[in-house]
Amino acid sequence: MSEPTGIKGGAHSDTVHDSAIKHVTGRAEYTDDMNEPSGLVHACLGLSDCAHGKIADMDFSDVLASEGVLGVLTASDLAGVNDVSPNGLNDDPILADGHVMFWGQPVFAVVALTRDQARRAAQKARISYQPLPHAIDPIAAREADMGYVTAPMTLRRGDVPAGMKSAPHRIRGSFRIGGQDHFYLEGQIAIAVPGEDDEMTVNVSTQHPSEVQHMVAHVLGVPSHSVVVNVRRMGGGFGGKETQMNLFACVAAVAARRWNRAVKIRPDRDDDMIATGKRHDFVVDYEVGFDDQGRILAVQGDWYARCGFSADLSGPVTDRALFHADNAYFYPDVELRSHPMRTNTVSNTAFRGFGGPQGVIVAERMIEEIAYALGRDPYEIRQRNLYRNGQLTPYHQEVSDQILPRIFDELERSSDYQKRRQAVLDWNARGGVIRKGIALTPVKFGISFTATWFNQAGALIHIYADGSIALNHGGTEMGQGLNTKVAQIVAEAFQCDLSRIKITRTTTEKVPNTSATAASSGTDLNGMAALDAAEQIKSRLAEFVAERWQVRQEDVQFIPGHLRVGDRDIPFNEVISAAYMARVQLSAAGFYKTPKIHWDRATGRGRPFYYFAYGAAVSEVSVDTLTGEYVIDRTDILHDVGRSLNPALDKGQIEGGFVQGAGWLTCEELWWDDQGRLRTHAPSTYKIPLASDRPRIFNVQLADWSENAERSIKRSKAVGEPPFMLGISVFEAINMAVASVGGYREPARLDAPATPERVLMAIQRLTS
């Protein structure tokens, strides 16, 4: 008996993204590419031009008289609930009702025969306001007593006053950390199609189909079973389509119900950026106590966040900023406080890392402060303060899987860090216009939704009589390769080629009550659910085969393309055909919930994370001290993804996450004027990293010896968010280059993003 050859596209193999060819050839179908239903019309939002005020009067006469206009929707036209708050606080209206809370808030929607007609008509509305005082910045909001959008949180362990008092050295500082626009390539878009009775189908670009279903049902005043939400793929999300999509889907659905016609809404990039939330910017006041060797003894800090006019996801985002304020370092005595400030700006929302980066970077700032105070290499201080297994985080979770010492050691050697750092010091010692910097920074990132109930997923697998397999799960594909990985898991389970499996669109009709594809948990959750479904079918098949061919069930094995039944190999297709004829159920719904996790926010204690993902990066930069411009000369990354499900996709996520993280800290700047208008609202005014901004030399390696200590999907680890924080190595390297102009007497203390303007200002301060 010859041994069947291995399968193609199973788990742990470099497998091409299932839509890769479609992406590069333009054949991938996004929401805007769908065939439009007969009679489809278009909606356009009308945005406020007042940062805070009462609506005095609204005149739509010119709008209604415009060519092609069917009508105008305002808050009074919403039959159900005028709210898309994801947390039930009823503070996030779809359309402003009586007053506006930020410049750019949706006030009305125009519905017309064409998109151009709707856009032009929306500009003709005449709305007058009675202005009220506004606060844009989190500190201004604090001074104006604007209050919080949601309850703050405190993490506390040990005795901070005593720890600070006993510390030989203490440093206080304040750090302003900028926000970031998602700048997904595909903007917000929704198509709502009314059906019979109360039915509504919504095709939408969202990371959270079940939440869109819930929101649309509420605004229409119908049960959730009447609303179907479909997502084939997104052209990027990064968190910007976790909750922000709800408003657009609801407007389309309300208009579709009113005019009984399919309605599409696709805002311009400017309107999209103005009306949707960003990464939270923070002002952080911190104090750190440490000894003569640079060991941290005590830390306390206050995280003031620009949250916007409503809560949205600011509660869990600011919580996670505190969860990651330790990054990879043990703080013996610690107290961390969040301040989710209400501001007259768009409600900020989820963004890759979900507040974690804004915590991690403060930890790295404190390490830098300690190193400069003691005249040491920051890498030495980082090594000295790394967690050891058995130590507790500020939220009292034990660290038990620490692998950063090995990652540090391997990366230090493979990147030739020590020799290159000395070369940088020698270069800067000669003076000159171009200054260099180098930094090695780690990341320790917790994986799981901190809202415990979100850590669940479902999947559905059908095997048809011809042996082909249809796979559906509750996750959404936004380019990250989730569908490919989950299909690889199923292929591995059945020992069949990946080509046998069809990955179908995400729809609320097949898998209900799903969680958002977020928190880096998409593969962990949906992969496990799909595996559960596959194992159910495999069990039925094994039982059937054992009975049919008169062997013990334990003598039935799934091998490449076949089932081994005793001493014979039967092709998979033949087994499936026989099972169908024997009326064996060839469909299964799988389910998974993450074990071990629990969290008590009131006490600040628990185990919110199933495991930690680790990584480190070395970045070297050159800074022009005359212009403030800089280039990333080289970056070396060693990252932990456990036992990789798809090394090629994982490396792509690491590279993309790093570049996006570096962009957040260097060139991506959000700026509001004193009237509350977002001035960086288009590609012409908001700069994302270009291909030319990537490191000139870019070396990315997986820690292929790592295996998740927890029973994750095939012992892999999440990869979506953790690499984002490796971009902090670029920011730290820039700080070193700038500090060189002052002889390293003190750190540069750059605020983020480190734009050329800020770099020049820091150079001026250090040389004056």
ZAMARGU-4260 file (C-alpha; in steps of 0.2 Angstrom, whole numbers, plus 5000, padded with zeros to 4 digits):
<rodrens>
0) 5000/5000/5000 | 5008/5017/4995 | 5007/5031/5006 | 4996/5046/5000 | 5005/5062/4997
5) 5002/5077/5009 | 4988/5089/5007 | 4990/5106/4999 | 4986/5122/5010 | 4985/5114/5027
10) 4989/5123/5043 | 5007/5129/5047 | 5011/5131/5028 | 5015/5146/5018 | 4998/5148/5008
15) 4993/5162/4997 | 4979/5173/5003 | 4963/5166/4995 | 4959/5183/4987 | 4977/5189/4984
20) 4975/5187/4965 | 4958/5196/4965 | 4966/5210/4975 | 4980/5214/4963 | 4970/5211/4947
25) 4955/5221/4954 | 4943/5207/4953 | 4939/5206/4972 | 4921/5211/4974 | 4918/5224/4988
30) 4902/5232/4993 | 4903/5246/4980 | 4906/5233/4966 | 4890/5223/4969 | 4877/5223/4955
35) 4865/5237/4960 | 4847/5232/4963 | 4834/5239/4951 | 4828/5256/4957 | 4843/5259/4969
40) 4845/5277/4975 | 4858/5286/4985 | 4860/5294/5002 | 4872/5308/5007 | 4874/5315/5025
45) 4873/5333/5029 | 4886/5338/5043 | 4886/5351/5056 | 4897/5367/5054 | 4897/5370/5073
50) 4907/5362/5087 | 4894/5364/5100 | 4877/5372/5099 | 4858/5371/5099 | 4850/5369/5082
55) 4840/5385/5080 | 4832/5382/5062 | 4834/5370/5048 | 4828/5375/5030 | 4828/5361/5017
60) 4818/5370/5004 | 4832/5372/4992 | 4837/5354/4995 | 4820/5347/4991 | 4819/5358/4975
65) 4835/5351/4969 | 4836/5339/4954 | 4833/5321/4958 | 4830/5323/4976 | 4817/5311/4984
70) 4817/5318/5001 | 4827/5322/5017 | 4829/5312/5033 | 4831/5320/5050 | 4830/5314/5068
75) 4811/5315/5068 | 4810/5303/5054 | 4817/5288/5064 | 4803/5277/5069 | 4814/5267/5081
80) 4828/5272/5092 | 4839/5286/5087 | 4855/5279/5094 | 4870/5268/5088 | 4879/5268/5105
85) 4888/5251/5106 | 4886/5250/5125 | 4868/5255/5128 | 4871/5272/5135 | 4860/5280/5122
90) 4872/5294/5120 | 4876/5292/5101 | 4862/5298/5090 | 4862/5293/5071 | 4856/5311/5067
95) 4858/5326/5078 | 4842/5330/5088 | 4840/5348/5094 | 4859/5351/5097 | 4876/5346/5090
100) 4891/5341/5099 | 4905/5342/5086 | 4909/5350/5070 | 4905/5337/5057 | 4891/5328/5066
105) 4878/5321/5055 | 4862/5331/5056 | 4852/5325/5041 | 4853/5314/5026 | 4847/5318/5008
110) 4841/5304/4997 | 4842/5306/4978 | 4842/5297/4962 | 4861/5298/4960 | 4875/5300/4971
115) 4881/5316/4963 | 4863/5323/4965 | 4863/5319/4984 | 4880/5327/4987 | 4876/5343/4978
120) 4859/5344/4986 | 4866/5342/5004 | 4876/5357/5002 | 4861/5368/5000 | 4854/5365/5017
125) 4853/5381/5028 | 4855/5377/5046 | 4858/5390/5060 | 4864/5387/5077 | 4865/5395/5094
130) 4884/5392/5098 | 4889/5385/5115 | 4906/5384/5123 | 4916/5370/5117 | 4932/5360/5122
135) 4943/5351/5110 | 4958/5345/5119 | 4957/5333/5134 | 4966/5345/5146 | 4955/5359/5140
140) 4940/5348/5143 | 4946/5344/5161 | 4948/5362/5164 | 4931/5366/5158 | 4924/5352/5169
145) 4916/5343/5154 | 4916/5326/5164 | 4919/5309/5158 | 4910/5300/5144 | 4910/5284/5154
150) 4917/5278/5171 | 4935/5279/5173 | 4946/5264/5180 | 4960/5262/5192 | 4973/5248/5193
155) 4982/5247/5209 | 4995/5234/5217 | 5006/5237/5231 | 5010/5254/5241 | 5014/5267/5228
160) 5017/5281/5241 | 5029/5270/5251 | 5038/5264/5235 | 5040/5282/5229 | 5047/5288/5246
165) 5060/5274/5247 | 5065/5276/5229 | 5083/5284/5227 | 5077/5292/5211 | 5061/5299/5205
170) 5056/5307/5188 | 5040/5316/5184 | 5034/5319/5166 | 5020/5323/5154 | 5018/5315/5137
175) 5006/5320/5123 | 5002/5305/5112 | 4993/5309/5096 | 4978/5300/5088 | 4977/5292/5071
180) 4965/5290/5057 | 4961/5273/5051 | 4963/5278/5032 | 4956/5261/5026 | 4957/5260/5007
185) 4939/5256/5006 | 4928/5269/5014 | 4912/5267/5024 | 4898/5260/5013 | 4882/5252/5015
190) 4868/5246/5003 | 4851/5242/5011 | 4838/5232/5002 | 4820/5231/5008 | 4811/5214/5007
195) 4793/5208/5011 | 4785/5212/5028 | 4799/5219/5039 | 4814/5211/5031 | 4829/5221/5027
200) 4845/5215/5019 | 4861/5226/5022 | 4877/5223/5012 | 4890/5233/5022 | 4909/5235/5025
205) 4909/5231/5044 | 4920/5221/5056 | 4904/5217/5067 | 4889/5211/5057 | 4879/5206/5072
210) 4880/5223/5079 | 4875/5231/5063 | 4860/5219/5063 | 4856/5224/5081 | 4857/5242/5077
215) 4847/5242/5061 | 4833/5231/5070 | 4832/5244/5084 | 4831/5259/5072 | 4818/5251/5062
220) 4809/5244/5077 | 4809/5226/5071 | 4816/5210/5078 | 4834/5205/5074 | 4828/5190/5064
225) 4821/5202/5051 | 4838/5210/5047 | 4851/5201/5037 | 4869/5208/5036 | 4881/5202/5023
230) 4900/5205/5022 | 4911/5197/5008 | 4926/5207/5012 | 4932/5224/5017 | 4946/5235/5010
235) 4953/5237/5027 | 4946/5241/5044 | 4959/5243/5058 | 4945/5245/5071 | 4937/5259/5061
240) 4923/5248/5055 | 4919/5240/5072 | 4906/5253/5078 | 4907/5267/5066 | 4899/5258/5052
245) 4883/5257/5062 | 4877/5275/5058 | 4879/5272/5039 | 4870/5256/5039 | 4856/5263/5049
250) 4854/5278/5038 | 4853/5267/5022 | 4840/5255/5031 | 4829/5269/5037 | 4829/5277/5019
255) 4826/5260/5011 | 4811/5257/5022 | 4804/5275/5019 | 4805/5274/5000 | 4804/5255/4998
260) 4819/5256/4987 | 4837/5250/4989 | 4848/5264/4996 | 4867/5265/4995 | 4877/5277/5005
265) 4896/5280/5002 | 4903/5296/5009 | 4917/5306/5002 | 4934/5303/5010 | 4933/5320/5018
270) 4916/5317/5025 | 4921/5300/5031 | 4936/5307/5040 | 4927/5321/5048 | 4912/5311/5054
275) 4920/5295/5060 | 4931/5292/5076 | 4949/5290/5077 | 4963/5282/5088 | 4961/5291/5105
280) 4975/5304/5108 | 4981/5305/5126 | 4990/5317/5138 | 4998/5306/5151 | 5006/5313/5167
285) 5018/5300/5175 | 5030/5297/5189 | 5042/5283/5191 | 5054/5279/5206 | 5069/5268/5203
290) 5086/5263/5211 | 5104/5266/5206 | 5104/5251/5194 | 5089/5257/5185 | 5076/5245/5193
295) 5059/5252/5193 | 5052/5252/5211 | 5036/5262/5209 | 5025/5270/5195 | 5010/5280/5195
300) 5001/5289/5180 | 4985/5297/5174 | 4979/5294/5156 | 4968/5309/5150 | 4960/5303/5134
305) 4951/5314/5120 | 4936/5303/5119 | 4924/5314/5109 | 4906/5318/5112 | 4900/5301/5117
310) 4907/5285/5125 | 4907/5273/5110 | 4921/5261/5115 | 4931/5274/5125 | 4928/5264/5141
315) 4937/5248/5135 | 4950/5258/5125 | 4956/5268/5140 | 4955/5252/5151 | 4967/5243/5139
320) 4979/5258/5139 | 4981/5255/5158 | 4982/5236/5155 | 4997/5239/5144 | 5005/5253/5153
325) 5018/5241/5160 | 5022/5234/5143 | 5035/5221/5147 | 5041/5227/5164 | 5037/5223/5182
330) 5031/5237/5193 | 5033/5232/5211 | 5021/5246/5217 | 5009/5254/5204 | 4994/5264/5203
335) 4987/5269/5185 | 4971/5279/5182 | 4961/5282/5167 | 4952/5298/5163 | 4940/5296/5148
340) 4937/5315/5144 | 4921/5321/5135 | 4926/5333/5121 | 4917/5342/5107 | 4925/5331/5094
345) 4919/5315/5085 | 4918/5300/5096 | 4935/5291/5095 | 4934/5272/5093 | 4943/5256/5091
350) 4960/5256/5082 | 4973/5242/5080 | 4979/5239/5098 | 4964/5247/5106 | 4972/5258/5118
355) 4987/5247/5121 | 4999/5257/5111 | 4995/5272/5121 | 5000/5262/5136 | 5015/5254/5130
360) 5024/5270/5123 | 5023/5277/5141 | 5032/5262/5148 | 5045/5265/5135 | 5046/5284/5139
365) 5049/5280/5157 | 5063/5267/5152 | 5071/5281/5142 | 5070/5294/5156 | 5079/5281/5168
370) 5092/5277/5155 | 5097/5295/5152 | 5096/5299/5171 | 5109/5285/5174 | 5119/5287/5158
375) 5115/5269/5153 | 5109/5261/5137 | 5090/5260/5137 | 5092/5242/5131 | 5101/5238/5148
380) 5087/5246/5158 | 5074/5236/5148 | 5083/5220/5151 | 5084/5224/5170 | 5065/5227/5171
385) 5058/5213/5161 | 5044/5202/5169 | 5050/5186/5177 | 5037/5171/5177 | 5027/5172/5193
390) 5026/5191/5194 | 5009/5200/5194 | 5004/5213/5182 | 4995/5229/5188 | 4979/5220/5186
395) 4985/5205/5196 | 4987/5192/5181 | 5002/5181/5184 | 5015/5181/5170 | 5018/5163/5166
400) 5024/5162/5148 | 5038/5175/5147 | 5050/5172/5132 | 5056/5190/5130 | 5074/5186/5137
405) 5077/5174/5123 | 5069/5185/5110 | 5080/5199/5116 | 5096/5188/5116 | 5093/5182/5098
410) 5088/5199/5091 | 5103/5208/5099 | 5114/5195/5091 | 5106/5194/5074 | 5104/5212/5072
415) 5122/5216/5078 | 5114/5229/5090 | 5129/5232/5101 | 5141/5235/5087 | 5129/5246/5078
420) 5125/5256/5093 | 5143/5260/5096 | 5144/5265/5077 | 5129/5277/5080 | 5138/5285/5095
425) 5154/5287/5085 | 5145/5294/5071 | 5136/5307/5082 | 5152/5311/5091 | 5159/5318/5075
430) 5145/5331/5074 | 5137/5336/5058 | 5120/5339/5051 | 5114/5321/5050 | 5112/5312/5067
435) 5108/5294/5070 | 5099/5284/5083 | 5095/5266/5087 | 5083/5258/5099 | 5078/5240/5103
440) 5061/5239/5111 | 5049/5225/5116 | 5031/5222/5116 | 5020/5211/5128 | 5002/5211/5122
445) 4987/5203/5130 | 4976/5193/5119 | 4957/5192/5122 | 4942/5204/5123 | 4942/5212/5140
450) 4923/5211/5139 | 4923/5192/5143 | 4907/5189/5134 | 4914/5194/5117 | 4926/5179/5118
455) 4915/5167/5109 | 4912/5162/5091 | 4902/5151/5079 | 4905/5142/5063 | 4896/5132/5050
460) 4902/5118/5039 | 4893/5109/5025 | 4900/5094/5016 | 4891/5091/5000 | 4888/5074/4992
465) 4902/5077/4979 | 4914/5080/4993 | 4916/5099/4992 | 4916/5109/5008 | 4907/5125/5011
470) 4914/5135/5026 | 4906/5149/5035 | 4911/5158/5051 | 4907/5174/5061 | 4923/5183/5057
475) 4926/5196/5044 | 4939/5197/5031 | 4947/5214/5029 | 4963/5208/5020 | 4972/5200/5035
480) 4970/5183/5029 | 4957/5177/5042 | 4947/5166/5029 | 4963/5158/5023 | 4969/5153/5040
485) 4952/5146/5045 | 4951/5136/5029 | 4968/5129/5032 | 4962/5123/5049 | 4948/5114/5041
490) 4958/5107/5027 | 4970/5100/5040 | 4956/5093/5050 | 4949/5083/5035 | 4966/5080/5027
495) 4960/5088/5011 | 4967/5100/4999 | 4963/5118/5003 | 4955/5119/4985 | 4941/5108/4991
500) 4935/5121/5003 | 4924/5136/4998 | 4925/5151/5010 | 4908/5159/5009 | 4903/5177/5014
505) 4900/5182/5032 | 4881/5183/5035 | 4870/5184/5051 | 4859/5171/5042 | 4871/5157/5045
510) 4881/5161/5061 | 4871/5172/5074 | 4877/5183/5089 | 4895/5184/5083 | 4908/5196/5090
515) 4918/5209/5081 | 4933/5204/5071 | 4944/5213/5083 | 4956/5211/5098 | 4968/5200/5087
520) 4956/5186/5091 | 4948/5183/5074 | 4958/5167/5071 | 4959/5161/5089 | 4940/5161/5090
525) 4933/5157/5073 | 4947/5144/5070 | 4942/5135/5085 | 4924/5136/5081 | 4927/5129/5064
530) 4938/5115/5071 | 4924/5110/5082 | 4912/5109/5068 | 4924/5099/5058 | 4927/5087/5073
535) 4908/5084/5074 | 4907/5079/5056 | 4923/5068/5057 | 4916/5059/5072 | 4900/5055/5063
540) 4910/5049/5048 | 4922/5038/5058 | 4907/5030/5067 | 4899/5027/5050 | 4915/5020/5041
545) 4918/5009/5056 | 4901/5001/5055 | 4901/5000/5036 | 4918/4992/5034 | 4917/4982/5050
550) 4932/4989/5059 | 4935/4997/5076 | 4932/5016/5076 | 4949/5019/5083 | 4956/5011/5067
555) 4948/5024/5056 | 4961/5038/5051 | 4959/5054/5041 | 4975/5054/5030 | 4979/5065/5014
560) 4964/5064/5002 | 4958/5047/5010 | 4951/5039/5025 | 4962/5024/5031 | 4950/5010/5036
565) 4960/4996/5044 | 4972/4991/5030 | 4964/5000/5016 | 4963/5018/5010 | 4947/5024/5003
570) 4946/5041/4994 | 4937/5055/5003 | 4925/5058/4990 | 4919/5039/4990 | 4917/5040/5009
575) 4906/5056/5008 | 4896/5049/4994 | 4893/5033/5004 | 4889/5043/5020 | 4876/5053/5010
580) 4867/5038/5004 | 4867/5031/5022 | 4859/5047/5028 | 4874/5053/5038 | 4872/5071/5043
585) 4886/5080/5034 | 4884/5098/5042 | 4888/5105/5059 | 4888/5121/5068 | 4903/5123/5079
590) 4906/5134/5094 | 4920/5140/5105 | 4922/5151/5120 | 4939/5156/5127 | 4943/5147/5144
595) 4951/5153/5160 | 4948/5172/5157 | 4938/5183/5170 | 4939/5201/5174 | 4931/5212/5188
600) 4933/5230/5183 | 4927/5237/5199 | 4941/5229/5209 | 4954/5230/5195 | 4958/5211/5197
605) 4957/5196/5186 | 4964/5187/5171 | 4957/5197/5156 | 4970/5189/5144 | 4971/5171/5139
610) 4989/5173/5134 | 5002/5186/5129 | 5011/5188/5113 | 5029/5194/5113 | 5041/5203/5100
615) 5055/5215/5099 | 5062/5227/5085 | 5078/5236/5082 | 5077/5251/5072 | 5090/5263/5066
620) 5086/5281/5059 | 5095/5296/5052 | 5088/5313/5056 | 5092/5329/5046 | 5094/5342/5060
625) 5092/5356/5048 | 5075/5351/5042 | 5069/5338/5055 | 5066/5325/5042 | 5072/5307/5045
630) 5073/5290/5036 | 5072/5273/5044 | 5089/5265/5039 | 5085/5248/5045 | 5073/5238/5056
635) 5076/5220/5062 | 5061/5211/5070 | 5059/5195/5079 | 5041/5191/5083 | 5032/5178/5093
640) 5016/5170/5084 | 5017/5154/5093 | 5016/5139/5080 | 5012/5149/5065 | 4997/5144/5055
645) 5003/5153/5040 | 5021/5160/5041 | 5019/5170/5025 | 5003/5179/5031 | 5010/5182/5048
650) 5025/5190/5041 | 5014/5201/5031 | 5004/5206/5046 | 5020/5210/5056 | 5027/5221/5042
655) 5011/5230/5040 | 5008/5232/5058 | 5025/5239/5061 | 5024/5252/5046 | 5007/5258/5053
660) 5014/5259/5070 | 5028/5269/5064 | 5016/5280/5054 | 5006/5284/5070 | 5022/5290/5079
665) 5030/5300/5065 | 5020/5307/5050 | 5001/5304/5054 | 4995/5320/5063 | 4977/5325/5067
670) 4974/5343/5070 | 4959/5353/5075 | 4958/5372/5073 | 4951/5383/5088 | 4933/5382/5080
675) 4933/5363/5082 | 4936/5359/5063 | 4947/5344/5059 | 4959/5351/5046 | 4968/5335/5042
680) 4953/5327/5033 | 4960/5321/5017 | 4975/5313/5008 | 4981/5331/5004 | 4982/5336/5023
685) 4984/5319/5032 | 5000/5309/5028 | 5001/5291/5029 | 5017/5281/5027 | 5022/5278/5009
690) 5032/5264/5001 | 5047/5275/5002 | 5045/5277/5021 | 5047/5259/5025 | 5064/5254/5032
695) 5078/5254/5019 | 5083/5237/5026 | 5069/5227/5033 | 5072/5210/5041 | 5057/5201/5049
700) 5059/5184/5057 | 5046/5173/5067 | 5052/5165/5083 | 5049/5148/5075 | 5054/5139/5091
705) 5039/5147/5101 | 5023/5137/5104 | 5008/5144/5114 | 5008/5137/5131 | 4989/5139/5131
710) 4978/5127/5121 | 4975/5140/5107 | 4971/5135/5089 | 4985/5123/5085 | 4996/5132/5098
715) 4997/5148/5087 | 4996/5166/5093 | 4987/5181/5087 | 4997/5193/5076 | 4985/5207/5071
720) 4989/5220/5084 | 5005/5216/5094 | 5017/5220/5079 | 5009/5238/5078 | 5019/5243/5094
725) 5036/5237/5087 | 5035/5254/5078 | 5039/5262/5094 | 5057/5257/5091 | 5057/5270/5077
730) 5051/5284/5089 | 5064/5279/5102 | 5078/5279/5089 | 5072/5297/5083 | 5073/5302/5101
735) 5091/5296/5103 | 5096/5305/5087 | 5089/5321/5093 | 5096/5319/5111 | 5113/5318/5103
740) 5113/5337/5099 | 5113/5340/5117 | 5126/5327/5121 | 5114/5315/5128 | 5112/5325/5144
745) 5094/5323/5144 | 5081/5314/5133 | 5073/5323/5118 | 5055/5320/5126 | 5047/5322/5109
750) 5028/5321/5109 | 5020/5310/5097 | 5019/5310/5082 | 5037/5316/5080 | 5034/5327/5065
755) 5049/5336/5057 | 5042/5352/5065 | 5042/5344/5083 | 5060/5337/5079 | 5066/5354/5075
760) 5058/5362/5090 | 5066/5348/5101 | 5083/5352/5093 | 5081/5370/5097 | 5077/5367/5115
765) 5092/5356/5117 | 5104/5367/5109 | 5098/5384/5116
</rodrens>
